[in-house]
Amino acid sequence: MKKLALSAGILAAFWAHAQSVKTTIDLVNVKDDKVAVTMEFPAMKTGDVKFHFPKTVPGTYSEDDYGRFIEGIKFYDRKGKELTYTKVDDNTYALKNAQALNKVTYLVNDSFDDEMDASKHKAVFSPSGTDIEEGKVYLINTHGFIGYIDNMQDVPYQLVIQKPADFYGTTALVDQDKSDATDTYTLANYAKVTDSPLMYTKPDYITFNAGGMDLVLGIYSPSGTYKAADFKDNLEKMVVAQKKFLGDMNTNKKYAIMLYLAGPQGPQIKGFGALEHHESTSVVLPEMMPKDMIDKTLTDVVSHEFFHTVNPLKTHSEEIHYFDYANPKMSQHLWMYEGGTEYFANLFQIQEGLIDKNEFLKRMNEKITNSKNYDDTMPFTVMSKNILKEPYKDQYRNVYEKGALLAMCMDIELRKLSNGEMGYRDMIRKLSQRFGENKPFKDDKLIDELVTITGYPQVKDFYNKYIAGNQPTPYQQYLSMVGVEVKKQETPPVFWFIKDPNQTGYNEKNKTFIFDENSPLSPFSKSIGFKITDEVLALDGKTVNIQNVQEFINYSKTIKEGQPVTVTVLRKNGDKTDKIELKGKAILDKLTMETLEWKETPSPEEQKLRDQWLTGKK
């Protein structure tokens, strides 16, 4: 019986592999900054098929067209003969008589090298992108390397990584190959493939257990400035606090963090942040950041991605559960998926003692200020459903501002209604218990489900007014319930290139100021024809340099209303960059600043609700 059982197991394993899509990524024989990929398919019954690379992937909310990074694609039959195909678009290839299809081969270019050129296509957000640097690092967001065939997305994938023997792969996947030259992984379907990023580089990683979960942090620091061990204490403290905050909502037994630190000599990238997955997250930050800033960013950004393990990764609508990579249909509920998650990423820090109440209030105040850069009357559900289209996609960043504030106000509303017995976290816990990773809810029925699980029809009123409706959210009304008052102050007139100077970045390679592409331009910039993608090289001949940046800023503060000003910028023009001068008369912009402050003597009712809100206790 033992021998028979063993034979049956071998046959089962062989059959599983025979019916899987074997995908080999060659990180050894890299040529011209390109990686070769081979995909071998089980026999197909259908005659006509389409082979796709994703147009977009869950968590990105943008059309990135990963197929545009593919070249030299060839399809072969089982005798090694090339099959003819039709290229439908950047992402799609059509084949007839596909019963003969055996494999496809192609080369992958990385997206990092393309990030600074937005003349042809909007850049891929770095943490969802790909990087190929021979002998240094390979950031493998699998959706940028691996395609799929229609109606074969549920077929298992066998992923084989051919790697330099001295490289280590940071991933949540389990290597089934003991060879130093090859890593082999088995994935249940294409959704699991795109959910499983990997980063290969010289070994620099740490592992530890936090709250019953095994965590690995792998790091790439091109100059060697940082080591993975540098971030262990902060990361462990954060993850333990998160696990405590989530309780039974999180069931992860393992989690991987790929931390890619971008240096000045490598690809020039700008999309810093992170992308969530069920068991991992890929993080991209500038290496020039001081350690304390990286620690803070990891706490804020990685915690946000980890909270996605609850929502939407394990509690989501049908649009996400049955995600269409070629023709994505978006959900209405970014207010919850991204906004609620961002709220959690701040709320857990105050409730678990990582920040104090003043810091928490300051963060909420910043979100109110930032949200005013967007259309406050645009229904969030409409924006979310149409997030890939104009004018809605320009409002996306508001999910981290107003989206988080909507969750905050709903939290206060629920605690007020329940006399402190229920908050936003309790509602999400009940929702996750009612649904789950394999049981999606219907997108247009979510609010009815929330009324059912909370027992409060007022939740639907809130939803219809402020989430699905066009009424601006009355933050002052809700914050007053927890003893917070709003004070207004008009700032002195300022001269700058965008409305919010805090959304200014620095391009170390070009020694220029760069700006978040969603930032509203200042009145002056609009008057001189400045573009948000322009890079500021000089102001009245005074150049930008990180060493003398304060001098540059101080000079900008001396500019008077109506003063002639010359701004020297770098502007993309097809495949080249032009250096041009923009001239005009200065326009100074006044801003009305609203600050939130705790009432010194809140009423007993306000104090009680405040304590319940900030501690999470009943």
C-alpha positions as CSV (number, residue, x, y, z in Angstrom):
1,M,0.0,0.0,0.0
2,K,2.8,2.4,0.7
3,K,4.4,1.8,-2.6
4,L,1.1,2.2,-4.4
5,A,0.4,5.4,-2.5
6,L,3.8,6.7,-3.4
7,S,3.3,5.8,-7.1
8,A,0.0,7.5,-7.1
9,G,1.6,10.6,-5.6
10,I,4.2,10.7,-8.2
11,L,1.7,10.2,-11.0
12,A,-0.5,13.0,-9.5
13,A,2.5,15.3,-9.3
14,F,3.5,14.5,-12.9
15,W,-0.1,15.0,-14.0
16,A,-0.3,18.4,-12.3
17,H,3.0,19.5,-13.9
18,A,1.8,18.1,-17.3
19,Q,-1.3,20.2,-17.0
20,S,0.5,23.4,-15.8
21,V,2.0,26.3,-17.7
22,K,5.7,26.0,-17.2
23,T,7.3,29.5,-17.2
24,T,11.0,29.9,-17.1
25,I,12.6,33.3,-16.4
26,D,16.3,33.4,-17.2
27,L,18.3,35.8,-15.0
28,V,21.6,34.3,-16.0
29,N,21.9,35.0,-19.7
30,V,20.8,38.6,-19.6
31,K,21.6,40.5,-22.8
32,D,21.1,44.3,-23.5
33,D,19.3,44.7,-20.2
34,K,16.6,42.2,-21.3
35,V,15.5,39.0,-19.7
36,A,14.4,35.9,-21.7
37,V,11.1,34.2,-20.8
38,T,9.8,30.9,-22.1
39,M,6.2,29.7,-21.4
40,E,5.3,26.0,-22.2
41,F,1.6,25.2,-22.4
42,P,-0.4,22.0,-21.9
43,A,-2.3,20.7,-25.0
44,M,-5.3,22.9,-25.9
45,K,-8.6,21.9,-27.3
46,T,-9.7,25.2,-28.8
47,G,-8.6,26.4,-32.2
48,D,-8.4,30.1,-31.8
49,V,-6.8,31.8,-28.7
50,K,-5.6,35.1,-27.5
51,F,-2.4,35.5,-25.5
52,H,-2.3,38.5,-23.2
53,F,-0.1,40.6,-21.0
54,P,-2.0,42.6,-18.4
55,K,-3.4,46.1,-19.3
56,T,-3.6,46.7,-15.5
57,V,-3.4,44.7,-12.3
58,P,-5.2,44.9,-9.0
59,G,-4.1,47.6,-6.7
60,T,-2.7,50.0,-9.4
61,Y,-5.9,51.6,-10.8
62,S,-4.1,52.7,-14.0
63,E,-3.7,51.4,-17.5
64,D,0.0,50.5,-17.7
65,D,0.0,48.1,-20.8
66,Y,2.8,45.8,-19.6
67,G,2.9,44.2,-23.1
68,R,4.7,47.3,-24.4
69,F,7.8,46.1,-22.6
70,I,7.8,42.8,-24.6
71,E,9.8,42.2,-27.8
72,G,10.9,39.4,-30.0
73,I,7.8,37.3,-29.2
74,K,7.6,33.9,-31.0
75,F,5.1,31.1,-30.8
76,Y,6.0,27.5,-31.6
77,D,4.3,24.2,-32.2
78,R,5.3,20.9,-30.7
79,K,7.7,20.3,-33.6
80,G,9.5,23.5,-33.0
81,K,7.9,25.3,-36.0
82,E,7.0,28.9,-35.7
83,L,3.3,29.7,-35.7
84,T,1.8,32.8,-37.3
85,Y,0.0,35.3,-35.2
86,T,-1.7,38.7,-35.3
87,K,-0.7,41.4,-32.9
88,V,-4.0,43.0,-31.8
89,D,-2.6,45.7,-29.5
90,D,0.4,46.2,-27.2
91,N,-0.9,43.5,-24.8
92,T,-2.7,41.0,-27.0
93,Y,-1.7,38.4,-29.7
94,A,-4.3,36.3,-31.6
95,L,-3.5,32.8,-32.9
96,K,-5.5,30.4,-35.0
97,N,-5.2,26.6,-34.9
98,A,-3.8,26.9,-31.4
99,Q,-4.1,23.1,-30.8
100,A,-0.6,22.9,-32.1
101,L,0.8,25.6,-29.7
102,N,3.6,24.3,-27.5
103,K,5.4,27.4,-26.2
104,V,6.0,31.1,-26.5
105,T,9.4,32.9,-26.1
106,Y,10.0,36.6,-25.7
107,L,12.3,39.2,-24.1
108,V,11.3,41.5,-21.3
109,N,12.5,45.1,-21.0
110,D,12.2,46.7,-17.6
111,S,9.8,49.6,-16.8
112,F,12.2,51.5,-14.6
113,D,14.3,52.7,-17.5
114,D,11.2,54.1,-19.1
115,E,9.8,56.0,-16.1
116,M,11.1,59.5,-16.7
117,D,9.8,59.6,-20.3
118,A,6.1,60.2,-20.1
119,S,5.9,61.5,-23.7
120,K,4.4,58.3,-25.1
121,H,2.8,56.6,-22.1
122,K,2.3,57.5,-18.5
123,A,5.0,55.8,-16.3
124,V,4.3,52.6,-14.5
125,F,4.2,53.2,-10.7
126,S,7.6,52.0,-9.5
127,P,6.5,49.4,-7.0
128,S,4.3,47.7,-9.7
129,G,7.1,48.0,-12.2
130,T,10.1,45.9,-13.2
131,D,13.9,46.5,-13.0
132,I,16.7,44.5,-14.7
133,E,20.2,45.4,-13.7
134,E,22.6,42.6,-14.5
135,G,24.7,41.4,-11.6
136,K,22.9,43.8,-9.2
137,V,19.2,43.3,-8.9
138,Y,16.1,42.0,-10.6
139,L,12.7,43.3,-9.4
140,I,10.2,40.8,-10.7
141,N,6.7,42.0,-10.5
142,T,5.4,38.9,-12.2
143,H,2.6,40.7,-14.2
144,G,5.4,42.4,-16.1
145,F,7.1,39.2,-17.1
146,I,4.4,36.5,-17.5
147,G,1.4,36.4,-19.8
148,Y,-1.7,34.2,-20.0
149,I,-4.1,32.6,-22.5
150,D,-7.8,33.3,-22.4
151,N,-9.7,30.6,-20.6
152,M,-6.5,29.2,-19.1
153,Q,-6.1,31.6,-16.2
154,D,-7.2,28.9,-13.7
155,V,-4.5,26.5,-14.9
156,P,-1.6,26.0,-12.5
157,Y,1.7,27.7,-13.2
158,Q,5.1,26.2,-12.6
159,L,7.5,29.1,-12.3
160,V,11.2,28.4,-12.8
161,I,13.8,31.1,-12.0
162,Q,17.2,30.5,-13.4
163,K,19.5,32.7,-11.3
164,P,23.1,33.4,-10.5
165,A,24.2,30.9,-7.8
166,D,25.0,33.7,-5.3
167,F,21.7,35.5,-5.7
168,Y,18.8,35.3,-3.2
169,G,15.2,35.6,-4.0
170,T,13.0,37.5,-1.5
171,T,9.4,36.3,-1.9
172,A,6.6,34.7,0.1
173,L,6.7,31.7,-2.3
174,V,8.2,28.4,-1.2
175,D,11.2,27.2,-3.3
176,Q,10.8,23.5,-4.2
177,D,14.2,23.2,-5.8
178,K,17.3,22.8,-3.6
179,S,19.7,23.8,-6.5
180,D,21.6,27.1,-6.0
181,A,21.1,27.8,-9.7
182,T,17.4,27.3,-9.9
183,D,14.3,28.2,-7.9
184,T,11.0,26.5,-8.6
185,Y,7.6,27.5,-7.5
186,T,4.1,26.1,-8.0
187,L,1.2,28.6,-8.2
188,A,-2.4,27.7,-8.3
189,N,-3.5,30.0,-11.2
190,Y,-2.6,33.2,-13.0
191,A,-4.1,35.4,-10.2
192,K,-1.6,33.8,-7.8
193,V,1.2,34.5,-10.3
194,T,0.4,38.2,-10.4
195,D,0.0,38.1,-6.6
196,S,3.6,36.9,-6.1
197,P,6.4,39.4,-6.7
198,L,10.0,38.4,-6.3
199,M,13.3,40.4,-5.9
200,Y,16.6,38.7,-6.7
201,T,19.9,40.3,-5.5
202,K,22.9,39.4,-3.4
203,P,21.7,38.1,-0.1
204,D,20.7,40.8,2.4
205,Y,17.7,39.8,4.3
206,I,16.3,39.1,7.8
207,T,13.6,36.9,9.1
208,F,11.6,37.0,12.3
209,N,8.3,35.9,13.8
210,A,5.8,38.6,14.8
211,G,2.4,37.7,16.3
212,G,2.6,34.2,15.0
213,M,3.5,35.3,11.4
214,D,6.9,34.6,9.8
215,L,8.2,37.7,8.1
216,V,11.1,38.1,5.7
217,L,12.6,41.5,4.7
218,G,14.9,41.5,1.7
219,I,16.7,44.7,0.7
220,Y,18.5,46.1,-2.2
221,S,20.7,49.1,-1.3
222,P,23.0,49.8,-4.3
223,S,25.7,51.7,-2.4
224,G,25.5,49.4,0.6
225,T,24.4,52.3,2.8
226,Y,21.7,50.2,4.4
227,K,21.3,46.6,5.5
228,A,18.1,44.7,6.2
229,A,19.1,44.4,9.9
230,D,18.9,48.2,10.2
231,F,15.2,48.1,9.9
232,K,14.4,45.0,12.0
233,D,13.5,46.7,15.3
234,N,11.1,49.2,13.8
235,L,9.5,46.7,11.5
236,E,9.0,44.1,14.2
237,K,7.4,46.7,16.5
238,M,5.1,47.8,13.7
239,V,4.0,44.3,12.6
240,V,3.3,43.2,16.2
241,A,1.1,46.3,16.6
242,Q,-0.7,45.6,13.4
243,K,-1.4,42.0,14.2
244,K,-2.8,43.1,17.6
245,F,-5.0,45.8,16.0
246,L,-6.4,43.4,13.4
247,G,-6.9,40.4,15.7
248,D,-8.7,37.6,13.9
249,M,-9.1,39.7,10.7
250,N,-5.6,38.7,9.7
251,T,-4.7,35.1,9.3
252,N,-1.4,35.4,7.5
253,K,1.2,32.8,8.5
254,K,3.9,34.4,6.4
255,Y,4.7,37.8,4.8
256,A,7.5,39.1,2.6
257,I,8.7,42.7,2.1
258,M,10.9,43.5,-0.9
259,L,12.6,46.9,-0.1
260,Y,14.2,48.4,-3.2
261,L,16.2,51.5,-2.5
262,A,16.9,53.6,-5.6
263,G,20.3,55.2,-5.9
264,P,21.6,58.1,-8.0
265,Q,23.6,55.8,-10.3
266,G,20.8,53.4,-11.1
267,P,17.5,54.0,-13.0
268,Q,16.0,57.4,-12.5
269,I,12.6,56.6,-11.0
270,K,9.9,58.7,-9.3
271,G,7.0,56.5,-8.2
272,F,8.0,55.8,-4.6
273,G,5.7,53.8,-2.5
274,A,4.5,50.2,-2.3
275,L,2.1,47.7,-3.9
276,E,0.1,45.2,-1.9
277,H,-0.3,41.4,-2.3
278,H,-1.9,38.7,-0.2
279,E,1.4,37.6,1.4
280,S,3.9,40.3,0.4
281,T,4.6,43.9,-0.7
282,S,7.1,45.5,-3.0
283,V,8.4,48.8,-1.7
284,V,10.5,51.4,-3.6
285,L,12.1,54.3,-1.8
286,P,15.1,56.6,-2.5
287,E,18.3,55.4,-0.9
288,M,19.2,59.0,-0.1
289,M,16.5,59.1,2.6
290,P,17.8,59.2,6.2
291,K,17.2,56.0,8.2
292,D,14.7,57.6,10.5
293,M,12.7,58.7,7.5
294,I,12.8,55.2,6.0
295,D,11.6,53.8,9.3
296,K,8.7,56.2,9.4
297,T,7.9,55.6,5.8
298,L,7.9,51.8,6.3
299,T,5.6,52.2,9.2
300,D,3.2,54.4,7.2
301,V,3.5,52.7,3.8
302,V,4.1,49.1,4.6
303,S,1.4,49.1,7.2
304,H,-1.0,50.4,4.6
305,E,-0.1,47.5,2.3
306,F,-0.3,45.0,5.1
307,F,-3.8,46.2,6.0
308,H,-4.8,45.4,2.4
309,T,-4.6,41.7,3.5
310,V,-8.1,42.4,4.9
311,N,-9.5,44.7,2.3
312,P,-9.7,44.2,-0.7
313,L,-7.4,41.1,-0.9
314,K,-9.7,39.0,1.4
315,T,-12.9,41.0,1.4
316,H,-13.9,42.3,-2.0
317,S,-16.5,42.6,-4.8
318,E,-16.9,40.4,-7.9
319,E,-15.0,43.0,-10.0
320,I,-11.8,42.2,-8.0
321,H,-12.5,38.5,-7.4
322,Y,-12.9,37.9,-11.2
323,F,-10.4,40.4,-12.3
324,D,-10.2,41.0,-16.1
325,Y,-6.5,41.8,-16.8
326,A,-7.2,42.6,-20.5
327,N,-10.4,44.7,-20.1
328,P,-10.6,45.6,-16.4
329,K,-13.9,46.5,-14.8
330,M,-13.4,48.6,-11.7
331,S,-15.3,48.5,-8.4
332,Q,-17.2,51.5,-6.9
333,H,-15.5,51.1,-3.5
334,L,-12.1,52.7,-3.5
335,W,-13.4,54.7,-0.6
336,M,-13.2,51.4,1.4
337,Y,-10.3,49.5,-0.4
338,E,-7.8,52.4,-0.3
339,G,-9.4,55.0,1.9
340,G,-10.4,52.7,4.7
341,T,-7.0,51.0,4.5
342,E,-5.2,54.3,4.7
343,Y,-7.3,55.2,7.7
344,F,-6.4,51.9,9.4
345,A,-2.7,52.7,8.7
346,N,-3.0,55.8,10.8
347,L,-5.6,54.6,13.4
348,F,-3.6,51.6,14.5
349,Q,-0.6,53.8,15.3
350,I,-2.6,55.9,17.8
351,Q,-4.5,53.0,19.2
352,E,-1.3,50.9,19.7
353,G,0.8,53.7,21.0
354,L,3.1,54.3,18.1
355,I,2.1,58.0,17.8
356,D,0.4,60.4,20.2
357,K,-3.0,62.0,19.7
358,N,-1.4,65.3,18.5
359,E,0.4,63.6,15.7
360,F,-2.7,61.6,14.8
361,L,-4.8,64.8,14.6
362,K,-2.0,66.5,12.6
363,R,-2.2,63.7,10.0
364,M,-6.0,64.0,9.7
365,N,-5.6,67.8,9.3
366,E,-3.1,67.3,6.5
367,K,-5.5,65.0,4.7
368,I,-8.3,67.6,4.9
369,T,-5.9,70.2,3.5
370,N,-4.8,67.8,0.7
371,S,-8.3,66.8,-0.2
372,K,-9.1,70.3,-1.1
373,N,-6.8,70.0,-4.1
374,Y,-9.5,67.7,-5.6
375,D,-13.1,67.9,-6.6
376,D,-15.0,67.6,-3.4
377,T,-18.4,67.2,-5.1
378,M,-17.4,64.3,-7.3
379,P,-19.2,61.1,-6.1
380,F,-16.6,58.7,-4.8
381,T,-18.4,55.7,-6.2
382,V,-18.5,57.3,-9.7
383,M,-14.9,58.3,-9.6
384,S,-13.9,54.8,-8.4
385,K,-15.9,52.9,-11.1
386,N,-14.4,55.1,-13.8
387,I,-10.9,55.5,-12.3
388,L,-9.2,54.5,-15.6
389,K,-10.8,57.3,-17.5
390,E,-10.7,61.1,-17.7
391,P,-11.5,63.2,-15.7
392,Y,-11.7,60.6,-12.9
393,K,-8.2,59.2,-13.0
394,D,-6.8,62.6,-12.1
395,Q,-8.8,62.4,-8.9
396,Y,-7.3,59.1,-7.8
397,R,-4.9,60.4,-5.2
398,N,-7.9,61.7,-3.3
399,V,-8.6,58.1,-2.2
400,Y,-5.7,58.5,0.3
401,E,-7.0,61.8,1.5
402,K,-10.8,62.1,1.4
403,G,-11.1,58.3,1.3
404,A,-9.4,58.0,4.6
405,L,-11.5,60.9,6.0
406,L,-14.7,59.2,4.9
407,A,-13.7,56.2,6.9
408,M,-12.8,58.4,9.9
409,C,-16.2,60.1,9.8
410,M,-18.0,56.8,9.4
411,D,-16.0,55.5,12.4
412,I,-17.2,58.5,14.6
413,E,-20.7,58.1,13.3
414,L,-20.8,54.4,14.2
415,R,-19.4,55.0,17.7
416,K,-21.9,57.8,18.3
417,L,-24.8,55.6,17.2
418,S,-23.6,52.6,19.2
419,N,-22.6,54.5,22.3
420,G,-19.0,53.5,21.6
421,E,-19.8,49.8,21.1
422,M,-19.0,49.7,17.4
423,G,-16.5,51.5,15.1
424,Y,-15.3,51.2,11.5
425,R,-12.9,48.4,12.5
426,D,-15.8,46.4,13.9
427,M,-17.8,46.9,10.8
428,I,-15.0,45.7,8.5
429,R,-14.5,42.7,10.8
430,K,-18.1,41.7,10.5
431,L,-17.9,42.2,6.7
432,S,-14.9,39.9,6.5
433,Q,-16.7,37.3,8.5
434,R,-19.8,37.5,6.2
435,F,-17.7,37.3,3.0
436,G,-14.1,36.4,2.5
437,E,-11.3,35.6,0.0
438,N,-13.4,33.1,-1.9
439,K,-16.8,34.7,-1.5
440,P,-17.1,38.1,-3.1
441,F,-20.0,40.5,-2.6
442,K,-22.0,42.3,-5.3
443,D,-20.6,45.7,-5.9
444,D,-23.9,47.5,-5.9
445,K,-25.1,45.7,-2.8
446,L,-22.3,46.7,-0.4
447,I,-24.1,49.4,1.4
448,D,-27.1,47.1,2.1
449,E,-24.7,44.6,3.5
450,L,-23.1,47.2,5.7
451,V,-26.6,48.2,7.1
452,T,-27.3,44.5,7.7
453,I,-24.1,43.8,9.6
454,T,-24.1,47.0,11.7
455,G,-27.9,47.2,12.2
456,Y,-27.8,51.0,11.6
457,P,-29.7,52.4,8.6
458,Q,-28.0,55.7,9.2
459,V,-24.9,54.2,7.6
460,K,-26.8,54.2,4.3
461,D,-27.7,57.8,4.8
462,F,-24.1,58.7,5.3
463,Y,-23.1,56.6,2.2
464,N,-25.7,58.2,0.0
465,K,-24.8,61.7,1.0
466,Y,-21.0,61.7,1.1
467,I,-19.8,58.6,-0.7
468,A,-22.3,58.0,-3.5
469,G,-23.6,61.6,-3.4
470,N,-22.1,65.0,-4.2
471,Q,-22.3,66.6,-0.8
472,P,-18.9,67.7,0.7
473,T,-18.2,65.8,3.9
474,P,-18.8,68.0,7.0
475,Y,-15.6,67.1,8.8
476,Q,-16.1,69.9,11.4
477,Q,-19.4,68.4,12.3
478,Y,-18.0,64.9,13.0
479,L,-14.8,66.1,14.6
480,S,-16.7,68.3,17.0
481,M,-18.4,65.1,18.3
482,V,-15.0,64.0,19.6
483,G,-14.0,67.4,21.0
484,V,-12.0,68.8,18.1
485,E,-12.3,72.3,16.9
486,V,-11.3,73.9,13.6
487,K,-9.3,77.1,13.5
488,K,-8.8,79.1,10.3
489,Q,-5.7,81.2,9.4
490,E,-4.8,82.8,6.1
491,T,-1.2,82.3,5.1
492,P,1.0,85.2,3.7
493,P,1.0,85.2,-0.1
494,V,3.6,82.8,-1.5
495,F,5.3,82.2,-4.8
496,W,5.7,78.6,-6.0
497,F,5.1,76.4,-9.0
498,I,2.2,74.3,-7.6
499,K,-0.6,75.0,-5.1
500,D,0.9,72.9,-2.4
501,P,4.7,73.3,-2.1
502,N,4.9,70.1,0.0
503,Q,4.2,68.0,-3.1
504,T,7.6,69.1,-4.6
505,G,10.3,66.4,-5.2
506,Y,13.9,66.4,-6.3
507,N,15.5,64.7,-9.3
508,E,19.1,64.1,-8.2
509,K,20.4,63.2,-11.7
510,N,19.1,66.4,-13.3
511,K,19.4,68.6,-10.2
512,T,15.8,69.7,-10.7
513,F,12.6,70.1,-8.8
514,I,9.9,67.7,-10.0
515,F,6.2,67.6,-9.0
516,D,3.5,65.1,-8.3
517,E,1.6,64.8,-11.6
518,N,-1.7,65.2,-9.7
519,S,-0.7,68.4,-8.1
520,P,-2.7,71.5,-9.1
521,L,-0.6,74.2,-10.7
522,S,-0.2,77.6,-9.1
523,P,-1.8,80.6,-10.8
524,F,1.6,81.8,-11.9
525,S,2.5,78.5,-13.5
526,K,-0.7,78.5,-15.4
527,S,0.0,82.0,-16.7
528,I,3.4,81.1,-18.2
529,G,2.4,77.8,-19.8
530,F,4.3,75.6,-17.2
531,K,3.4,71.9,-17.4
532,I,3.2,69.6,-14.4
533,T,5.8,67.3,-16.0
534,D,8.3,70.1,-16.4
535,E,11.4,70.0,-14.2
536,V,12.5,73.3,-12.7
537,L,16.2,73.8,-13.4
538,A,16.6,77.4,-12.3
539,L,14.6,80.5,-11.2
540,D,16.0,83.8,-12.4
541,G,19.3,82.1,-13.1
542,K,19.5,80.6,-9.6
543,T,20.0,76.8,-10.1
544,V,18.5,74.0,-8.0
545,N,20.9,71.9,-5.9
546,I,20.1,69.7,-3.0
547,Q,23.1,71.3,-1.1
548,N,21.8,74.8,-1.5
549,V,18.1,74.2,-1.7
550,Q,17.3,76.5,1.2
551,E,18.9,79.4,-0.6
552,F,16.7,78.7,-3.6
553,I,13.6,78.6,-1.5
554,N,14.6,81.7,0.4
555,Y,15.0,83.5,-2.9
556,S,11.5,82.5,-4.0
557,K,10.2,84.0,-0.8
558,T,11.6,87.4,-1.9
559,I,9.7,87.6,-5.1
560,K,7.0,90.3,-5.2
561,E,3.6,90.4,-6.9
562,G,4.0,91.5,-10.5
563,Q,7.8,91.0,-10.5
564,P,9.3,89.7,-13.9
565,V,10.3,86.1,-13.4
566,T,12.2,83.6,-15.6
567,V,11.9,79.9,-14.9
568,T,14.3,77.6,-16.7
569,V,12.8,74.1,-17.1
570,L,13.6,70.7,-18.7
571,R,10.7,69.6,-20.9
572,K,10.3,66.2,-22.6
573,N,9.9,66.5,-26.4
574,G,9.5,63.0,-27.8
575,D,12.8,61.2,-27.4
576,K,14.7,64.3,-26.3
577,T,14.7,66.8,-23.6
578,D,14.5,70.6,-24.3
579,K,15.8,73.3,-22.0
580,I,13.5,76.2,-22.3
581,E,12.8,79.5,-20.5
582,L,9.3,80.5,-19.4
583,K,8.8,84.2,-18.5
584,G,6.0,86.1,-16.9
585,K,5.0,88.3,-14.0
586,A,4.9,86.8,-10.6
587,I,1.5,85.9,-9.1
588,L,1.5,85.2,-5.4
589,D,-1.0,82.8,-4.0
590,K,-2.9,83.1,-0.7
591,L,-3.9,79.9,1.1
592,T,-6.4,79.6,3.9
593,M,-5.0,77.1,6.4
594,E,-7.3,75.2,8.7
595,T,-5.9,73.6,11.8
596,L,-7.5,71.0,14.0
597,E,-7.0,71.4,17.8
598,W,-8.2,69.4,20.7
599,K,-10.7,71.3,22.9
600,E,-9.1,71.9,26.3
601,T,-12.4,71.4,28.1
602,P,-14.6,69.0,26.0
603,S,-18.0,68.0,27.3
604,P,-18.2,64.7,29.1
605,E,-20.0,63.2,26.1
606,E,-17.2,64.5,23.7
607,Q,-14.5,63.2,26.0
608,K,-16.0,59.7,26.3
609,L,-16.4,59.4,22.5
610,R,-12.9,60.8,22.0
611,D,-11.4,58.2,24.3
612,Q,-13.3,55.3,22.6
613,W,-12.2,56.6,19.2
614,L,-8.5,56.9,20.0
615,T,-8.2,53.7,22.0
616,G,-10.6,51.5,20.2
617,K,-12.0,50.4,23.5
618,K,-15.7,50.3,24.4
